[in-house]
Structure formats: C-alpha cells, structure tokens
C-alpha cells in the first residue's frame, strides 16, 4: 500500500515506480482469523518478516493441556523458501510446508493460500488501511490490530 506521508517502516516500492510504501504481513489460523500481524517497508523481502511474526504469536488457550505458542503446521509460499528459515522452524518444533522455488508449482499450495488472501481482502476493506496516512508505524500497526480484532469479532459472532 502507498504511504502518502512517508515515515517509519516505509520504503521505495519496487512495483510502483519507487514511491514510498508499506507491506502488511499476516499469520492466520486455519479458518482465516488473524493471529499475528506486522508491517514493514515495501522494499523488505517477505522472508525477513517470518521470524518476528512467529515470535509474535500470542499464547492460545486450549481446553486441555498447556497454552500453545506455536502453530500445528505452517504453510508458506515460495517467498519463504530459504534454508535458514527451514532450520529455524525445525529448531522451534514447527512443522512446515514451504513451496520450493523452481520445483513445485503454486497450485498445490493454493488450497491453503486462499485463506490468507481472503483475510488480506478483509483488511483492505477497511478504508483507513487502504492507504497509509500515519507517519508513525506504531499508529498504523494499532489501526491494523483494531481491524484484525473487528475481523475476529465478525467471524466469531456468525
């Protein structure tokens, strides 16, 4: 998304003629509810945002046993196909399914990917997040968190 005023965590967008922009990064659960959200500059590669997102997963209460701090399985597209990320996830005990560059097509991952795309569309439906008007990254992240809370509320009350 375009950042009109610039500010923290913005960078030149490689697909928008170098204008300043930001990216939303998101981890969702199986049904598409957002669990962890983050923002970065538009010029930051997606693979660099995975570790802070996984660390930002809050403890999830379960009916039996201790609280869970890791997902049961992590699906990711080809942008996350790096050995250091695979080793890091394996060391944390998180089973992963990351598409391999040049080997696999994205169609097999598509049955899981549409849930992320749908949640990103729900985020884009909020007019305040369509363009970034705030200079401070904390303010924009707060608006993004409020929108994620509204998404969870709407989905869970249906």
C-alpha angles and dihedrals in degrees: 000000000000119000105211098191100031116222136142120356096013127124142168110295110230093208099043102058093271097300115152115270147155136223129220116220119197142184116194136182124245095280095047101261111145115248103170129015134184142165133218141168117288091244095057115104115242093237091066092060098055099081096051090046094052091046089051095059107119121226109274117215117229130190093241130034131000126329115280120236099176134056120253089233134359121214118194137169129238093282089076097049099123128127094228091057092048091050092046092051091045091051090053091050096245113142110221141193108201120171113238121235114247094002109065131040120232092239094085091054091046093086088066099030096065091069091061091045091051092051090048088052089052088052091048089053089071106089094211091061096045090084126014110242097165122089095202116074092213091061093049091047089051091054089048091051091050090052091050089051090052091049090052092047093050093047096046096047093055 
